[in-house]
Amino acid sequence: MPSTVVHLAIGGVVAAALLGDEFDRRSVVVVLAATALPDLDTFAGLYLQGAHRALLHTLLLPFVAGALLAYDTRVRNVSWLRDRLGGRGVHVSWVAVAALLFGGVLPDLMTNGVNVFYPVYDRFLTVDGELLLSNQRGVVQTFVDLSPPPESSPDPEPSTTENTHYWTGVDPSRGDEPETVERIFPVVRSGFETLIVLLGAFTLGTRFREKRR
């Protein structure tokens, strides 16, 4: 699963790409905080079964945040947010919502899965596969399995908050752990994740240097 460091690196790229003239330390902190927000449900998992990858990893969180932001800034006659923070606050808020979606939720959906529509619909899903162009088979994709299941194969049990636990350094396993349990806090777990972290650091560093000129 991507670590919080990897999530923040993606959020950093979003901030550098979208903040434009609003790029500064304060706005970057806001965007990175929004990016890291979903991982706070790690601590909720200590008290609420299956909460990690469900409570704050639901796609409903960025969608609802975006809908409320759109209503306040584009539908209401007087925007509460614009009235208090000006156009800068509106711009940074939209970038934060984008970072929440693309940096906070989607990386986990693309790897180990998240509870996509929790709490409306309790089901963990993963978007994983490949798309190929073959000179013999044409377009080949494995994201959606369109082949009929074998008649003798029973339907697999769906992954829900009742039967699914994602390990973390805070909560390695469901239930109480012995004092000797190993707690692992991943930083990067592959060369590709290392590349993402380096890209995020390089992009933010470059933007900050340009800002000082």
DRENVO-945755 format. One line per 3 residues: number of its first residue (from 1); their letters; for each residue x, y, z of N, C-alpha, C, O. Coordinates in pm, whole numbers, plus 50000, padded with zeros to 5 digits. Example, Ala and Ser with C-alpha at 12.3 -4.5 7.8 and 13.67 -1.06 7.14 Angstrom:
2
1 = AS = 51319:49431:50780:51230:49550:50780:51320:49670:50780:51424:49668:50846; 51285:49775:50708:51367:49894:50714:51290:50003:50787:51341:50114:50804
//
This chain:
213
1 = MPS = 50085:49881:50000:50000:50000:50000:50088:50124:50000:50193:50123:50065; 50051:50230:49929:50133:50351:49930:50141:50411:50069:50040:50418:50140; 50259:50455:50109:50275:50517:50239:50224:50661:50233:50198:50714:50126
4 = TVV = 50211:50722:50351:50171:50862:50356:50272:50950:50284:50235:51053:50227; 50399:50910:50287:50503:50986:50217:50474:50989:50067:50489:51093:50002; 50433:50876:50012:50400:50868:49869:50277:50953:49838:50274:51025:49738
7 = HLA = 50175:50946:49925:50056:51029:49907:50095:51177:49905:50049:51252:49819; 50179:51219:49999:50219:51358:50007:50299:51401:49885:50289:51516:49841; 50378:51310:49830:50454:51343:49709:50360:51373:49593:50382:51466:49516
10 = IGG = 50254:51292:49581:50156:51318:49475:50083:51449:49501:50061:51527:49408; 50047:51474:49627:49985:51601:49662:50075:51718:49632:50028:51825:49592; 50204:51701:49650:50299:51807:49619:50301:51839:49470:50310:51955:49431
13 = VVA = 50294:51736:49387:50289:51758:49243:50161:51833:49205:50164:51924:49122; 50048:51793:49266:49921:51863:49240:49932:52010:49281:49889:52098:49207; 49990:52035:49397:50006:52173:49445:50092:52254:49349:50057:52366:49312
16 = AAL = 50205:52198:49309:50297:52271:49220:50232:52297:49084:50258:52401:49023; 50149:52204:49038:50089:52217:48905:49970:52312:48902:49948:52379:48802; 49892:52317:49011:49763:52385:49006:49752:52514:49086:49661:52593:49062
19 = LGD = 49840:52537:49181:49825:52656:49265:49854:52786:49191:49801:52891:49227; 49938:52779:49090:49964:52899:49012:50021:53013:49096:50117:52994:49171; 49960:53131:49084:50008:53248:49159:49985:53236:49309:50044:53311:49386
22 = EFD = 49902:53142:49351:49874:53124:49494:49976:53032:49561:49961:52999:49678; 50079:52990:49486:50178:52898:49541:50265:52967:49644:50339:53060:49612; 50255:52922:49768:50344:52964:49876:50338:52858:49984:50266:52759:49970
25 = RRS = 50414:52877:50091:50422:52774:50194:50286:52744:50257:50252:52628:50280; 50208:52849:50283:50080:52829:50350:49985:52750:50262:49918:52657:50310; 49976:52784:50136:49884:52713:50048:49929:52569:50026:49846:52479:50017
28 = VVV = 50059:52547:50018:50110:52410:50002:50076:52326:50125:50039:52210:50112; 50089:52384:50243:50054:52311:50366:49907:52271:50365:49873:52159:50403; 49819:52361:50320:49676:52330:50313:49652:52213:50218:49576:52121:50249
31 = VLA = 49716:52216:50102:49697:52110:50003:49753:51977:50054:49690:51873:50036; 49868:51980:50117:49927:51855:50170:49845:51801:50286:49836:51679:50303; 49786:51889:50367:49700:51843:50476:49578:51771:50420:49537:51668:50473
34 = ATA = 49520:51825:50313:49406:51759:50250:49447:51624:50193:49370:51528:50197; 49568:51617:50139:49618:51491:50083:49632:51384:50190:49598:51267:50167; 49681:51423:50307:49706:51326:50415:49581:51293:50494:49581:51196:50571
37 = LPD = 49475:51371:50478:49354:51351:50559:49301:51208:50560:49269:51158:50668; 49290:51139:50446:49234:51003:50449:49308:50906:50540:49247:50817:50599; 49440:50923:50553:49517:50829:50635:49489:50842:50784:49534:50759:50862
40 = LDT = 49417:50945:50824:49381:50958:50965:49283:50849:51008:49269:50822:51127; 49215:50786:50912:49124:50678:50953:49199:50555:51002:49139:50459:51050; 49332:50559:50989:49414:50454:51051:49388:50447:51201:49377:50339:51259
43 = FAG = 49378:50563:51265:49357:50568:51409:49213:50532:51444:49187:50474:51549; 49119:50567:51355:48979:50529:51379:48964:50378:51378:48876:50323:51444; 49050:50310:51301:49044:50165:51294:49074:50096:51426:49040:49979:51444
46 = LYL = 49137:50168:51519:49163:50110:51651:49035:50092:51730:49028:50009:51821; 48933:50170:51697:48809:50170:51774:48687:50128:51692:48587:50082:51747; 48696:50142:51559:48583:50109:51473:48629:50005:51372:48717:50031:51291
49 = QGA = 48569:49889:51377:48612:49777:51295:48606:49811:51147:48503:49855:51095; 48719:49788:51079:48725:49810:50935:48726:49954:50891:48705:49982:50773; 48749:50048:50983:48741:50190:50948:48854:50234:50855:48834:50322:50771
52 = HRA = 48973:50173:50870:49084:50213:50784:49055:50173:50641:49010:50061:50614; 49080:50264:50549:49049:50251:50407:48900:50259:50379:48856:50228:50268; 48820:50300:50479:48676:50313:50459:48625:50449:50504:48565:50522:50425
55 = LLH = 48650:50484:50629:48589:50603:50688:48625:50731:50612:48537:50812:50584; 48753:50749:50580:48797:50870:50510:48852:50842:50371:48893:50934:50301; 48855:50715:50331:48901:50681:50197:48787:50669:50097:48810:50639:49980
58 = TLL = 48666:50692:50141:48552:50686:50051:48559:50798:49947:48598:50910:49980; 48521:50768:49824:48516:50871:49721:48409:50975:49750:48411:51084:49691; 48317:50943:49839:48214:51041:49874:48275:51164:49940:48218:51273:49931
61 = LPF = 48389:51148:50008:48451:51261:50078:48492:51373:49981:48448:51486:49999; 48575:51346:49880:48609:51454:49787:48490:51500:49703:48481:51618:49669; 48398:51409:49669:48284:51448:49588:48191:51541:49666:48142:51640:49612
64 = VAG = 48167:51509:49793:48082:51596:49875:48152:51729:49899:48089:51835:49891; 48283:51725:49927:48357:51849:49948:48353:51936:49822:48335:52057:49831; 48369:51874:49706:48363:51949:49582:48225:52005:49555:48211:52117:49506
67 = ALL = 48120:51927:49588:47983:51974:49567:47952:52093:49657:47890:52189:49613; 47994:52086:49783:47971:52198:49875:48048:52322:49831:47997:52433:49839; 48170:52301:49783:48251:52414:49738:48188:52477:49614:48183:52600:49602
70 = AYD = 48141:52393:49522:48077:52446:49401:47949:52522:49435:47922:52627:49378; 47871:52468:49528:47748:52536:49568:47778:52672:49629:47712:52772:49598; 47878:52676:49717:47910:52801:49786:47967:52906:49692:47936:53024:49705
73 = TRV = 48050:52864:49597:48121:52961:49514:48055:52988:49380:48087:53089:49316; 47965:52902:49335:47909:52918:49202:47756:52928:49199:47699:52973:49100; 47690:52887:49307:47544:52888:49308:47490:52998:49399:47400:53073:49361
76 = RNV = 47545:53008:49520:47499:53110:49614:47527:53251:49563:47627:53276:49496; 47438:53341:49596:47457:53480:49556:47581:53542:49622:47655:53618:49560; 47602:53507:49749:47719:53554:49822:47794:53433:49876:47738:53355:49953
79 = SWL = 47916:53417:49836:47996:53302:49877:48054:53324:50016:48121:53424:50041; 48027:53230:50106:48083:53237:50241:48235:53231:50236:48303:53306:50306; 48288:53142:50155:48434:53125:50149:48501:53246:50083:48601:53296:50134
82 = RDR = 48447:53292:49972:48508:53406:49902:48498:53533:49986:48586:53618:49982; 48388:53545:50062:48370:53663:50145:48475:53670:50254:48513:53780:50296; 48523:53555:50302:48618:53551:50413:48763:53538:50368:48853:53596:50429
85 = LGG = 48786:53464:50262:48924:53438:50220:48956:53490:50080:49070:53479:50035; 48859:53544:50013:48883:53600:49881:48901:53493:49774:48884:53374:49799; 48937:53539:49656:48958:53446:49544:49070:53348:49571:49067:53235:49524
88 = RGV = 49170:53392:49648:49281:53302:49683:49231:53180:49760:49270:53067:49732; 49142:53205:49857:49090:53094:49936:49011:52996:49852:49018:52875:49875; 48936:53047:49756:48858:52960:49667:48951:52875:49582:48930:52754:49568
91 = HVS = 49054:52937:49525:49148:52865:49440:49219:52755:49518:49226:52641:49473; 49272:52789:49635:49344:52691:49716:49251:52578:49759:49294:52463:49766; 49126:52608:49788:49030:52505:49829:49005:52406:49717:48998:52285:49742
94 = WVA = 48991:52455:49594:48970:52363:49482:49093:52274:49461:49078:52155:49432; 49211:52330:49474:49333:52249:49459:49340:52146:49571:49383:52032:49548; 49298:52184:49692:49299:52090:49804:49204:51973:49778:49236:51859:49810
97 = VAA = 49088:52001:49721:48994:51893:49688:49054:51801:49582:49040:51679:49591; 49121:51859:49482:49186:51777:49380:49295:51689:49441:49309:51572:49405; 49373:51746:49534:49478:51669:49600:49420:51559:49688:49476:51450:49696
100 = LLF = 49307:51588:49753:49239:51487:49834:49200:51368:49749:49215:51253:49791; 49149:51396:49629:49106:51288:49540:49224:51214:49479:49236:51093:49493; 49311:51289:49410:49417:51226:49332:49539:51184:49415:49611:51092:49377
103 = GGV = 49560:51252:49527:49675:51216:49611:49637:51136:49733:49717:51055:49781; 49515:51157:49785:49476:51092:49909:49401:50962:49892:49427:50866:49965; 49306:50957:49797:49217:50841:49786:49254:50749:49671:49268:50628:49691
106 = LPD = 49272:50804:49552:49290:50720:49434:49415:50631:49437:49408:50518:49387; 49530:50675:49494:49644:50582:49498:49613:50453:49573:49661:50346:49533; 49534:50461:49680:49498:50339:49752:49395:50257:49676:49397:50134:49681
109 = LMT = 49304:50324:49604:49207:50252:49521:49278:50172:49413:49233:50064:49376; 49390:50225:49363:49462:50160:49255:49558:50052:49303:49619:49983:49221; 49572:50035:49432:49664:49932:49482:49587:49828:49561:49542:49728:49504
112 = NGV = 49570:49848:49691:49504:49746:49774:49354:49763:49784:49285:49673:49830; 49302:49878:49741:49158:49897:49743:49110:49984:49857:49176:49997:49960; 48992:50044:49838:48927:50125:49940:48778:50093:49940:48726:50032:49846
115 = NVF = 48710:50135:50045:48565:50117:50054:48502:50237:49982:48475:50340:50043; 48479:50221:49852:48458:50331:49759:48343:50424:49798:48356:50546:49791; 48230:50368:49840:48112:50451:49867:48066:50441:50012:47949:50465:50042
118 = YPV = 48158:50407:50102:48125:50399:50244:48085:50538:50295:48147:50636:50256; 47982:50549:50380:47903:50443:50444:47775:50407:50370:47695:50328:50419; 47753:50466:50251:47631:50436:50176:47629:50292:50130:47525:50225:50133
121 = YDR = 47746:50243:50086:47757:50106:50035:47887:50048:50087:47994:50099:50055; 47879:49943:50167:47994:49886:50236:48057:49777:50151:48019:49660:50159; 48155:49816:50068:48226:49718:49984:48362:49774:49945:48372:49883:49889
124 = FLT = 48467:49698:49975:48602:49736:49934:48623:49694:49789:48595:49581:49751; 48674:49786:49709:48700:49759:49568:48841:49804:49533:48896:49894:49596; 48898:49741:49432:49030:49776:49383:49025:49794:49232:48964:49713:49161
127 = VDG = 49087:49899:49183:49102:49918:49039:49245:49878:49004:49340:49950:49036; 49260:49764:48939:49392:49711:48910:49385:49633:48779:49286:49564:48752; 49487:49643:48701:49489:49569:48575:49588:49630:48480:49677:49706:48520
130 = ELL = 49573:49595:48351:49662:49648:48250:49585:49665:48119:49484:49599:48095; 49637:49753:48035:49580:49778:47903:49691:49762:47802:49793:49831:47808; 49672:49668:47707:49775:49636:47611:49721:49647:47468:49601:49632:47444
133 = LSN = 49811:49675:47376:49781:49669:47233:49866:49558:47174:49989:49566:47173; 49802:49454:47125:49871:49336:47075:49847:49323:46925:49737:49346:46877; 49952:49284:46851:49934:49264:46707:49858:49136:46676:49816:49114:46562
136 = QRG = 49839:49051:46778:49764:48927:46758:49629:48928:46827:49532:48871:46776; 49622:48992:46943:49496:48989:47019:49422:49122:47019:49313:49133:47075; 49481:49224:46956:49417:49354:46954:49428:49424:47088:49533:49418:47153
139 = VVQ = 49320:49490:47130:49318:49560:47258:49290:49459:47368:49191:49386:47365; 49380:49456:47466:49365:49362:47578:49361:49443:47707:49450:49524:47733; 49257:49421:47786:49248:49489:47916:49209:49388:48023:49132:49294:47997
142 = TFV = 49262:49408:48143:49230:49318:48253:49169:49393:48371:49157:49337:48480; 49128:49519:48350:49065:49594:48457:48927:49537:48490:48889:49530:48607; 48853:49497:48388:48720:49440:48406:48719:49301:48346:48747:49284:48228
145 = DLS = 48688:49200:48428:48684:49062:48382:48547:49036:48320:48446:49029:48390; 48546:49022:48187:48420:49002:48116:48391:48855:48088:48286:48822:48032; 48482:48767:48128:48460:48625:48104:48363:48569:48207:48368:48609:48324
148 = PPP = 48273:48477:48167:48178:48420:48263:48250:48331:48364:48342:48257:48326; 48212:48335:48491:48276:48250:48591:48240:48104:48569:48134:48074:48516; 48328:48012:48609:48296:47869:48598:48169:47836:48677:48144:47892:48784
151 = ESS = 48089:47745:48622:47961:47713:48686:47981:47654:48825:47897:47671:48913; 48093:47585:48844:48117:47521:48974:48182:47615:49074:48199:47579:49191; 48218:47735:49029:48288:47828:49118:48189:47909:49199:48105:47978:49142
154 = PDP = 48196:47902:49333:48104:47982:49415:48141:48129:49411:48257:48163:49388; 48045:48215:49432:48072:48358:49436:48159:48390:49556:48129:48345:49667; 48267:48465:49537:48354:48499:49651:48283:48590:49749:48196:48668:49712
157 = EPS = 48322:48578:49876:48263:48664:49978:48310:48807:49957:48430:48831:49944; 48217:48902:49953:48258:49042:49932:48339:49094:50049:48317:49054:50164; 48433:49183:50020:48515:49244:50124:48441:49364:50182:48411:49460:50111
160 = TTE = 48411:49359:50310:48340:49466:50379:48417:49504:50506:48520:49445:50537; 48365:49602:50577:48431:49642:50701:48423:49532:50807:48500:49533:50902; 48332:49439:50791:48318:49330:50888:48428:49226:50877:48465:49164:50976
163 = NTH = 48480:49207:50755:48577:49098:50735:48710:49144:50677:48792:49060:50639; 48733:49274:50668:48855:49324:50604:48934:49412:50700:48880:49499:50767; 49064:49386:50704:49153:49467:50787:49280:49495:50708:49345:49402:50660
166 = YWT = 49315:49622:50694:49440:49661:50631:49542:49693:50741:49519:49780:50824; 49652:49622:50740:49751:49641:50845:49819:49776:50830:49837:49826:50719; 49857:49833:50941:49938:49955:50946:50032:49942:51065:50018:49851:51147
169 = GVD = 50127:50033:51073:50215:50033:51190:50140:50064:51317:50178:50019:51425; 50034:50142:51305:49952:50175:51422:49867:50056:51464:49849:50032:51583; 49814:49983:51367:49722:49873:51394:49760:49754:51305:49697:49732:51201
172 = PSR = 49863:49675:51346:49914:49568:51260:49812:49459:51229:49814:49401:51120; 49724:49429:51323:49626:49322:51301:49499:49353:51378:49498:49435:51469; 49393:49286:51340:49267:49307:51409:49277:49252:51551:49332:49144:51573
175 = GDE = 49223:49327:51645:49228:49284:51784:49355:49332:51853:49431:49411:51798; 49377:49282:51972:49494:49321:52051:49619:49248:52001:49613:49130:51967; 49732:49320:51997:49858:49260:51957:49947:49240:52080:49935:49313:52178
178 = PET = 50036:49141:52075:50132:49125:52185:50230:49241:52187:50248:49309:52086; 50293:49262:52300:50388:49372:52314:50506:49358:52219:50571:49457:52185; 50535:49236:52177:50651:49212:52091:50619:49225:51942:50705:49198:51858
181 = VER = 50499:49264:51908:50460:49271:51768:50546:49372:51693:50579:49478:51747; 50583:49340:51572:50662:49432:51489:50568:49533:51423:50471:49495:51357; 50598:49659:51442:50518:49766:51381:50600:49828:51268:50706:49887:51291
184 = IFP = 50550:49814:51147:50621:49860:51028:50551:49984:50974:50430:49984:50950; 50629:50089:50954:50577:50213:50896:50646:50234:50762:50759:50285:50758; 50582:50197:50653:50647:50205:50522:50679:50349:50482:50606:50442:50516
187 = VVR = 50788:50364:50411:50825:50492:50350:50809:50478:50199:50727:50546:50138; 50888:50390:50139:50869:50352:49999:50883:50200:49991:50961:50141:50066; 50809:50138:49902:50809:49992:49892:50847:49943:49754:50839:49823:49727
190 = SGF = 50888:50031:49667:50930:49991:49533:51009:50104:49470:51009:50217:49519; 51077:50071:49360:51148:50175:49288:51054:50279:49231:51089:50397:49225; 50934:50237:49188:50839:50332:49132:50792:50431:49238:50780:50550:49210
193 = ETL = 50766:50382:49360:50725:50473:49467:50840:50570:49501:50815:50686:49533; 50963:50521:49495:51078:50609:49518:51081:50720:49414:51110:50835:49446; 51051:50684:49289:51047:50783:49182:50939:50889:49210:50963:51008:49188
196 = IVL = 50822:50847:49258:50714:50941:49287:50757:51039:49396:50734:51159:49384; 50821:50987:49501:50867:51074:49611:50972:51172:49561:50967:51290:49596; 51066:51125:49481:51168:51215:49426:51105:51320:49335:51146:51436:49337
199 = LGA = 51007:51280:49256:50939:51374:49167:50865:51482:49247:50871:51600:49212; 50796:51441:49354:50726:51537:49437:50821:51636:49502:50794:51756:49503; 50932:51585:49556:51030:51673:49622:51094:51767:49520:51112:51886:49549
202 = FTL = 51128:51716:49403:51191:51798:49300:51095:51906:49250:51135:52021:49232; 50968:51869:49228:50871:51965:49176:50844:52077:49274:50845:52194:49237; 50821:52042:49401:50798:52145:49502:50922:52232:49521:50912:52354:49530
205 = GTR = 51038:52168:49527:51161:52244:49546:51185:52343:49433:51227:52456:49457; 51158:52300:49310:51175:52387:49196:51080:52506:49200:51120:52619:49173; 50954:52480:49235:50856:52590:49244:50893:52690:49353:50879:52811:49333
208 = FRE = 50941:52642:49468:50981:52732:49575:51101:52817:49534:51108:52935:49567; 51196:52757:49462:51311:52834:49414:51267:52941:49315:51317:53053:49318; 51173:52905:49227:51123:53004:49131:51048:53116:49202:51055:53232:49162
211 = KRR = 50977:53080:49309:50900:53180:49383:50992:53283:49450:50954:53399:49464; 51111:53240:49491:51203:53332:49560:51272:53428:49464:51327:53529:49508; 51270:53399:49337:51340:53484:49240:51264:53615:49217:51309:53699:49139
//
